[in-house]
């Protein structure tokens, strides 16, 4: 058949009269990938669920969803059931919730086959194994016998993709399929999606908040805001010549691996409007840096601005709407810091070890989780160290051991020159006052019953500081909050505002060192940019030192001076950010950096990829010698004699350049540096 496989027109979704989707329309052809992007609450997932007919009964759906010309809006459940999984399939964001926990994954895939195809149980079971092999599950026969909880997040997402393509669908809708995954696993899953699409020829609708993923994977992109499409067109055209200020703002607020601290992010001020309180005229008007009186008169339609390119902006025809990243201005009143070697050490970690008993059935008791196994680094005054790595590598455990301010299980921790093993009940509070923490989820770390004023004043009260009112007002102003926010509760604030409150609380006692545990990972990209800029500005103004724990290497590129890459409880590489990112020496660091998408279609599609095979081994039973060797692409091509070194001798971090160390027996310069 020719023409679009899926065509959506004037789609409207309401919940209790409140509009969640307002007149969305798009089409996708066979073999094409359409990316749908936007902030949380833009209506992306509701649009996908409406197209699949998966919204609850109380949802009011109007408009048209045509699959090969067949109308799905208003169709009966029996008709939709015949379409779902056969002609149109979906890959959900959380595979653990989407898979039945009490059935083996092979049985679940075979069930999807038998629902739509008249085949025997044996043939369906063989087809399930074939599909698991297609999506790259190691030992697919064994994988088919596993329960969902026995697989990693990346493996579960591969199972979801296998189930989605089991019946050769014409359309696959992927709702944030890589959001909860590490960057290396994300790269693997996207490669699997490409392979599955090549096998089936399906059209793909990819819903995501990651503009880098869309730049490298999609053919066309649709940007959504306040329940409707505000820009759409070919990816290269929209990314290089955005005609809607919201699109330009999203692109300007994305941390990029190829841009560092000298190029600050450009956040979008404010937050999206509530669906039941849309402003007059253009919904983006109150946040738009180029809004004009005409923008408040009426909501602009999605109109053509170039061949195949549409934008909903009254000023779309004017040039220069793109938000450029200005260079970070030099502050003449702020002197340059002295060289690193002349600055005092605020945190020194040497040979840190943290093992704990493995959880599990009684027969497995006695196992030991080697969460941290000999980690060492230091942080100087006014310096930011980014601690990065995949989930389970030991980043947060390292952070918690430092915050404990107690004798570590093994190794040594010195905070402001004091050995934590020697701290007493009398000396510990003074150190605690100068060492504060900002957690990942501000909603969980702030007491919902307390006002913002009481939350920020709590550390002051704990350390018996009198008359906290002026200090609280100063702190709120310092982190960019209005004094009126002091009377509010956390539930009344946006995610970015809550994180600013958490930062204000951490700064209440004028600390010298802040420990930041994934402080921006739970935030939308536009809000994340503002918090990253705030942290960078506060660090420079107040002379703070940061230990910045993150999995997003692009964010670390924008804020850190040095970076330490962890793998399975050990440091793989450490050094200045510019050196490590320009020319990484450890194969693991190269794989991490190559997997981070860049929101530039041209650069993203030209980059070399280093795809890692398999998952991180269990810290209960790590490989002998080099712990990375089971996934190392270099190990696979070494002569046997050199392999034996990796198998039997654990590599230690050794200096190879000034302030640059690597834990690899066979580290070498990449040809031409890293791209």
C-alpha positions in Angstrom: 0.0 0.0 0.0 1.1 3.6 -0.6 0.5 6.6 1.6 0.7 6.9 5.3 0.4 3.8 7.4 -1.0 5.8 10.4 -2.7 9.1 10.0 -3.9 11.1 13.1 -6.1 14.2 12.5 -7.6 16.7 14.9 -7.1 14.4 17.9 -8.7 15.8 21.1 -8.5 14.1 24.5 -10.3 15.4 27.6 -10.4 14.1 31.1 -13.3 15.5 33.0 -13.6 18.4 30.6 -9.9 19.3 31.0 -8.1 19.2 27.6 -4.9 17.0 27.6 -4.5 16.8 23.8 -5.8 19.7 21.6 -6.1 19.0 17.9 -3.0 17.0 17.3 -2.3 15.7 13.8 0.5 13.7 12.2 1.1 10.9 9.8 3.9 8.3 9.4 4.7 6.1 6.4 6.1 2.6 6.2 9.8 2.5 7.3 9.7 6.0 8.6 10.6 7.2 12.2 8.6 10.1 13.6 10.0 11.5 16.9 7.6 13.3 19.3 9.3 15.5 21.8 8.3 18.1 24.5 8.3 18.7 28.2 6.4 16.6 30.7 2.7 17.2 30.5 2.8 18.2 26.8 0.4 15.4 25.9 2.9 13.0 24.2 2.0 9.8 26.0 -1.7 10.6 26.0 -1.6 11.0 22.2 0.1 7.6 21.9 -2.4 5.9 24.2 -5.3 7.5 22.4 -4.0 6.2 19.0 -3.7 2.7 20.6 -7.2 2.9 22.2 -5.7 2.3 25.6 -7.1 5.3 27.5 -9.5 4.7 30.4 -13.2 4.7 29.7 -13.8 8.1 31.3 -11.5 9.8 28.8 -13.3 11.7 26.0 -11.6 11.1 22.7 -12.5 12.9 19.5 -10.9 13.2 16.1 -9.6 10.6 13.7 -6.9 7.8 13.9 -6.7 6.0 10.6 -4.6 2.8 10.3 -4.4 1.9 6.6 -7.5 4.0 6.2 -9.4 2.2 9.0 -10.9 4.4 11.7 -9.9 3.4 15.2 -11.5 6.2 17.2 -14.9 4.9 18.4 -14.1 1.3 17.4 -15.3 -1.5 19.7 -12.9 -3.3 22.1 -13.0 -6.4 19.9 -12.0 -4.5 16.8 -9.1 -2.8 18.7 -7.9 -6.1 20.2 -7.6 -7.5 16.7 -5.4 -4.5 15.7 -3.2 -4.2 18.8 -0.2 -6.4 18.6 -0.9 -7.3 15.0 -1.0 -4.2 12.9 0.0 -1.7 15.6 2.2 -2.5 18.6 3.6 -0.5 21.6 6.8 -0.5 23.6 6.1 1.0 27.0 8.4 3.1 29.2 8.6 0.6 32.1 9.0 -3.0 30.9 8.8 -4.4 34.4 5.3 -3.0 34.8 4.3 -4.0 31.3 5.4 -7.7 31.6 3.5 -10.2 33.8 5.9 -11.0 36.7 4.6 -14.6 37.2 5.1 -15.9 33.7 8.4 -16.6 31.9 9.2 -14.1 29.1 9.2 -16.8 26.4 5.7 -17.7 27.3 4.5 -14.1 27.2 6.0 -13.6 23.7 4.6 -16.9 22.5 1.2 -15.8 23.8 1.4 -12.6 21.7 2.1 -14.8 18.7 -0.8 -17.2 19.3 -3.3 -14.5 19.9 -2.9 -13.3 16.3 -1.6 -16.4 14.5 -3.0 -19.9 14.2 0.2 -21.8 15.3 0.9 -24.6 17.7 2.4 -24.0 21.2 5.6 -25.5 20.0 5.9 -23.3 17.0 5.0 -20.2 19.1 7.7 -21.2 21.6 10.3 -21.5 18.8 9.2 -18.2 17.4 9.7 -16.6 20.9 13.3 -17.9 20.9 13.9 -16.6 17.4 12.6 -13.2 18.4 14.8 -13.1 21.5 17.8 -13.9 19.3 16.8 -11.1 16.9 16.8 -8.5 19.7 20.2 -9.7 21.0 19.3 -11.6 24.2 22.4 -13.8 25.0 21.5 -17.5 25.0 17.9 -16.9 23.9 16.7 -20.4 24.9 17.8 -19.7 28.4 16.4 -16.2 28.3 13.0 -17.5 27.2 12.9 -19.5 30.5 13.7 -16.4 32.7 11.1 -14.4 34.6 11.1 -10.6 34.1 12.7 -9.8 37.4 15.7 -12.0 36.5 16.6 -9.8 33.6 18.2 -6.4 33.7 16.3 -3.2 32.6 17.9 -3.3 29.1 17.1 -7.0 28.6 13.5 -6.4 29.7 13.2 -3.6 27.2 14.6 -6.0 24.5 11.9 -8.5 25.5 9.3 -5.7 25.0 10.6 -5.0 21.6 10.6 -8.7 20.7 6.9 -8.9 21.8 6.1 -5.7 19.8 7.5 -7.1 16.5 6.3 -10.6 17.1 3.5 -10.3 14.5 5.3 -8.0 12.0 3.3 -4.9 12.8 2.9 -2.0 10.4 3.4 0.6 13.2 5.4 0.4 16.5 4.8 3.2 19.0 7.6 3.5 21.5 6.7 5.6 24.6 10.0 6.7 26.3 11.7 3.3 25.6 15.1 4.4 26.9 14.2 6.9 29.7 15.2 4.7 32.6 18.2 3.1 31.0 21.9 3.8 31.2 23.4 5.5 28.2 25.2 2.4 27.1 22.1 0.3 27.4 20.1 3.1 25.6 22.5 2.8 22.6 22.0 -1.0 22.6 18.2 -0.7 22.7 18.1 1.9 19.9 20.3 -0.4 17.8 17.9 -3.2 18.5 14.9 -1.0 17.4 16.8 -0.2 14.1 17.4 -3.9 13.5 13.8 -4.8 14.3 12.5 -2.1 12.0 14.8 -3.5 9.3 13.3 -6.9 9.7 9.6 -5.8 9.7 9.7 -2.5 7.7 7.4 -1.0 10.3 6.8 2.7 10.9 8.0 3.9 14.3 6.6 6.7 16.4 9.2 7.4 19.0 8.1 9.5 22.0 11.0 10.8 24.1 12.3 13.8 25.9 15.8 13.2 24.6 16.5 15.5 21.6 19.8 13.7 21.0 18.1 10.4 20.5 15.7 12.0 18.0 18.6 13.7 16.1 20.2 10.3 15.5 17.2 8.0 15.0 14.2 9.9 13.6 13.4 11.1 10.1 10.9 13.7 11.1 10.1 15.4 14.5 7.0 16.8 16.0 7.4 19.2 19.0 4.4 19.3 21.4 3.6 22.0 24.0 0.4 22.4 26.1 -1.4 19.5 24.4 -0.8 20.4 20.7 1.9 20.3 18.0 3.8 23.6 17.8 6.4 22.6 15.2 7.0 19.7 12.9 9.2 18.8 9.9 12.3 16.9 8.8 14.7 16.5 11.7 17.6 18.3 10.1 15.4 21.2 9.0 13.8 21.7 12.5 17.1 21.3 14.4 19.1 23.6 12.3 16.4 26.1 11.5 13.8 26.1 14.3 11.0 28.5 13.6 9.2 28.2 17.0 10.9 29.8 20.0 9.9 26.8 22.1 11.8 24.4 19.9 14.8 26.8 19.8 14.6 27.0 23.6 14.6 23.2 24.0 17.6 22.9 21.8 19.4 25.6 23.7 18.8 24.1 27.0 20.1 20.6 26.2 23.6 19.9 27.6 25.9 18.8 24.8 28.9 16.6 24.9 30.6 18.8 22.3 30.2 22.0 24.4 31.7 22.7 27.8 31.6 25.2 30.7 32.5 28.1 28.5 29.1 27.8 26.7 26.4 28.1 29.3 23.0 26.5 28.8 20.0 28.7 27.9 17.0 27.6 30.0 13.4 28.3 29.2 12.1 30.5 32.0 9.0 29.5 33.9 7.0 26.3 33.4 4.3 24.9 31.1 0.7 26.1 31.9 -1.8 23.8 33.6 -4.2 22.2 31.0 -7.2 23.9 32.8 -5.6 27.3 32.9 -4.2 28.0 29.5 -3.3 31.7 28.9 -5.0 33.8 26.2 -3.4 33.6 22.8 -0.2 31.5 22.3 0.2 29.1 25.3 4.0 29.6 25.2 3.6 33.4 25.2 4.3 33.9 29.0 7.6 32.1 28.6 8.6 33.3 25.2 11.7 35.6 24.9 10.4 37.1 21.7 6.7 37.5 22.5 4.9 40.4 21.0 1.4 41.9 21.5 0.1 39.9 18.6 0.9 36.7 20.4 -1.7 37.3 23.1 -4.5 38.0 20.5 -5.1 34.5 19.3 -3.5 31.0 19.4 -1.5 30.7 16.2 -2.3 27.7 13.9 0.3 25.2 12.8 1.2 26.7 9.4 3.8 25.9 6.7 7.0 27.9 6.9 9.1 25.8 4.5 8.5 22.7 2.4 7.4 20.0 4.9 8.1 22.3 7.8 5.3 23.7 10.0 5.3 26.0 13.0 2.7 27.5 15.3 4.1 30.9 15.9 2.9 34.4 14.8 6.5 35.4 14.3 7.7 32.2 12.5 8.5 34.1 9.3 11.0 36.4 11.1 14.7 35.4 11.0 16.8 35.0 14.1 14.4 33.2 16.4 17.0 30.5 17.3 18.3 30.8 20.9 22.1 30.9 20.5 24.4 30.0 23.4 26.4 33.1 24.3 29.9 32.5 25.7 30.0 32.6 29.5 31.0 36.2 30.3 34.2 36.8 32.2 33.7 38.4 35.6 36.5 41.0 36.0 35.8 41.2 39.8 36.2 37.5 40.2 40.0 36.5 40.2 41.1 33.4 38.5 41.6 30.5 41.0 45.2 29.5 41.7 46.6 26.3 40.1 45.1 23.1 41.4 48.3 21.9 43.1 48.3 25.1 45.2 44.7 24.7 46.5 43.8 22.9 49.7 42.3 19.4 49.6 38.7 19.4 50.9 38.1 15.7 50.4 40.5 12.8 50.0 39.4 9.2 49.5 42.0 6.5 49.5 41.4 2.8 48.9 37.7 3.0 50.0 36.0 -0.4 50.4 32.4 -1.1 51.1 31.2 -4.7 51.0 27.8 -5.9 52.3 26.0 -9.2 52.5 24.1 -10.3 49.4 20.3 -10.4 49.6 18.5 -13.4 48.3 17.3 -16.9 49.2 18.9 -18.7 52.2 21.1 -20.8 50.0 22.7 -17.7 48.7 23.5 -16.2 52.1 27.1 -15.7 52.6 27.6 -14.0 49.3 29.2 -10.6 49.4 28.3 -7.5 47.3 31.5 -5.7 46.4 29.8 -2.4 46.0 33.0 -0.3 46.3 36.3 -2.0 46.1 39.3 0.3 46.4 38.2 3.7 45.1 40.4 6.8 45.5 40.3 10.4 44.4 40.5 13.9 45.9 38.8 17.3 45.5 40.4 20.7 45.9 39.0 24.0 47.0 36.6 25.5 44.4 36.7 22.3 42.3 34.0 20.1 40.9 34.6 16.4 40.5 32.0 14.5 38.4 31.6 10.8 39.4 30.0 8.9 36.5 29.3 5.4 35.5 26.4 3.0 34.8 23.8 2.0 37.4 25.3 -0.3 40.0 28.8 0.8 39.6 29.1 2.1 43.1 28.7 5.9 42.7 25.9 6.4 45.3 27.5 3.9 47.7 30.7 6.0 47.6 28.7 9.1 48.2 27.0 7.6 51.2 30.2 6.3 52.7 31.6 9.9 52.6 28.4 11.4 54.1 28.5 8.9 57.0 31.6 10.7 58.5 32.6 7.5 60.2 35.3 4.9 60.0 35.0 3.2 56.6 35.0 -0.5 56.2 38.2 -0.3 54.4 40.5 2.6 53.2 40.6 6.2 54.4 38.4 9.3 54.1 39.6 12.7 55.0 37.2 15.7 55.0 38.9 19.1 55.4 42.0 17.3 56.5 40.3 15.3 59.2 40.2 11.6 59.2 36.6 10.5 59.5 37.7 7.4 61.5 38.9 9.8 64.3 35.8 12.0 64.5 33.9 12.1 67.8 30.4 13.2 68.8 31.9 16.6 69.7 34.0 17.1 66.5 31.6 15.6 64.0 29.0 18.4 63.9 31.6 21.0 62.9 32.6 18.9 59.9 29.0 18.1 59.1 28.2 21.8 59.0 30.7 22.3 56.2 29.6 19.2 54.2 26.1 19.2 52.9 24.1 17.1 50.4 21.5 17.7 47.6 19.5 14.5 46.7 18.1 13.3 43.4 14.4 13.6 44.1 13.6 17.0 45.8 10.0 15.9 46.4 11.1 12.9 48.4 13.9 14.8 50.3 11.7 17.8 51.4 9.1 17.3 54.2 5.7 17.9 52.5 4.2 19.2 55.8 6.8 22.0 56.3 6.8 25.4 54.5 9.7 26.4 52.4 10.8 28.8 55.2 10.9 26.1 57.8 12.7 23.7 55.4 15.5 26.2 54.7 15.7 27.3 58.3 15.9 23.7 59.7 19.7 23.4 59.4 20.0 26.8 61.1 17.8 25.7 64.0 19.7 22.4 64.3 23.0 24.3 64.8 21.3 26.9 67.1 21.5 29.9 64.7 19.1 32.6 66.0 17.0 34.9 63.9 17.0 32.7 60.8 14.4 34.9 58.9 16.9 37.3 57.1 19.2 34.4 56.3 16.3 32.4 54.7 15.3 35.4 52.6 18.8 35.8 51.4 19.1 32.1 50.5 15.9 32.1 48.5 17.1 35.1 46.6 20.5 33.5 46.1 18.9 30.4 44.4 16.5 32.5 42.3 13.3 32.1 44.2 10.8 34.8 45.1 10.5 35.6 48.9 6.8 34.8 48.5 7.7 31.1 48.0 8.7 31.0 51.7 5.1 30.5 52.8 4.4 27.6 50.3 4.7 23.9 50.8 6.8 21.6 48.4 3.7 20.2 46.8 2.8 23.7 45.5 6.1 24.1 43.7 7.5 22.9 40.4 10.3 20.3 40.2 12.9 23.0 39.4 11.6 25.2 42.3 11.8 22.3 44.7 15.4 21.5 43.7 16.2 25.2 44.3 14.8 24.9 47.8 16.9 21.8 48.4 20.0 23.8 47.3 19.1 26.7 49.5 18.8 24.3 52.5 22.2 22.8 51.7 23.7 26.3 51.6 22.1 27.5 54.8 25.2 26.8 56.9 27.7 28.2 54.4 29.3 24.8 53.6 32.6 24.4 51.8 31.7 21.1 50.0 28.4 20.0 48.5 27.7 16.4 47.6 25.1 16.3 44.7 23.5 12.9 44.0 22.0 13.0 40.5 20.5 16.5 41.3 19.0 17.1 37.8 18.2 13.6 36.5 14.5 13.9 37.5 14.0 17.3 35.9 12.8 18.3 32.4 15.5 19.4 30.1 14.5 23.1 30.2 14.4 23.1 34.1 17.7 21.1 34.2 19.5 23.8 32.3 18.5 26.4 34.9 19.7 24.2 37.8 23.0 23.4 36.1 23.6 27.1 35.4 22.7 27.9 39.0 25.1 25.4 40.4 27.9 26.6 38.2 27.3 30.2 39.2 27.0 29.4 42.9 30.2 27.4 42.8 32.1 30.3 41.2 30.6 33.0 43.5 30.9 31.2 46.8 34.0 29.2 46.1 32.2 25.9 46.7 33.6 22.5 45.9 31.2 19.9 44.4 31.2 16.1 44.3 28.7 15.7 41.5 27.4 12.2 41.1 25.6 11.6 37.7 25.0 9.2 34.9 24.6 12.0 32.3 28.0 12.7 30.9 26.8 15.7 28.9 25.7 17.4 32.2 29.0 16.6 33.8 30.8 18.2 30.8 29.0 21.5 31.5 29.7 21.7 35.3 32.8 19.6 36.3 36.5 20.4 36.3 37.6 16.8 36.7 35.8 13.5 36.1 36.2 10.0 37.6 34.6 7.1 35.7 33.6 4.2 37.8 32.9 0.6 36.8 31.9 -2.2 39.1 33.2 -0.6 42.3 36.5 0.7 40.9 37.8 3.8 39.2 38.5 3.1 35.5 39.7 6.6 34.5 40.2 10.0 36.2 41.4 13.3 35.0 40.5 16.8 33.8 37.2 16.9 31.9 38.8 18.4 28.8 41.4 15.7 28.6 39.2 12.7 29.3 36.4 13.9 26.9 38.8 14.8 24.2 41.0 11.7 24.2 39.6 9.0 26.6 42.1 6.2 27.3 40.0 3.5 28.8 37.7 1.4 26.5 34.9 1.8 28.9 35.1 5.6 28.9 35.2 5.6 25.1 32.0 3.5 25.1 30.2 5.8 27.5 31.1 8.9 25.6 30.3 7.4 22.2 26.8 6.4 23.5 25.8 9.9 24.6 23.6 11.4 21.8 24.3 14.9 20.5 21.3 17.0 19.5 22.7 17.7 16.0 21.5 15.4 13.2 24.7 15.9 11.1 27.2 15.2 13.9 25.2 12.5 15.5 24.9 10.4 12.4 28.6 10.7 11.6 29.9 9.6 15.0 31.7 6.4 15.7 29.8 4.1 18.1 31.4 1.7 20.6 28.5 -0.7 21.5 29.1 -2.7 24.6 27.8 -6.3 24.7 25.9 -7.7 27.7 25.3 -6.1 31.1 27.4 -5.1 34.0 28.5 -8.3 35.8 27.1 -8.9 39.3 29.2 -7.3 42.1 28.6 -10.5 44.0 30.8 -12.4 41.6 32.9 -9.9 39.6 35.3 -11.1 36.9 38.8 -11.9 37.9 41.6 -9.5 36.9 40.1 -6.6 34.9 36.5 -6.3 35.8 35.6 -4.8 32.4 37.2 -7.5 30.3 33.9 -9.5 29.8 32.5 -6.5 27.9 35.7 -4.9 26.6 35.9 -4.6 22.8 39.7 -4.3 23.0 40.0 -7.6 25.0 38.3 -9.5 22.2 41.0 -8.6 19.7 44.1 -9.0 21.9 46.6 -11.9 21.5 46.1 -14.6 24.0 49.2 -13.7 25.9 48.0 -10.2 26.5 44.5 -11.4 27.4 46.0 -13.5 30.2 47.2 -10.3 31.8 43.7 -8.9 31.8 42.3 -12.2 33.2 44.7 -12.5 36.1 45.9 -9.1 37.1 43.6 -6.3 38.3 44.7 -3.0 36.8 45.4 -0.1 39.1 45.0 3.5 38.2 48.3 4.7 36.8 49.2 8.2 35.6 49.6 8.5 31.9 49.4 12.3 31.5 49.6 15.2 34.0 46.4 14.8 36.2 45.1 11.9 34.1 45.1 8.3 35.2 43.7 5.1 33.8 43.2 1.6 35.1 43.9 -0.4 31.9 46.8 -2.7 31.1 46.6 -1.8 27.4 45.5 1.8 27.4 46.5 3.8 24.3 45.7 7.1 22.6 42.6 6.9 20.3 43.5 7.7 16.7 42.8 11.4 16.2 41.4 11.8 19.7 37.7 11.3 20.7 34.9 12.6 18.4 
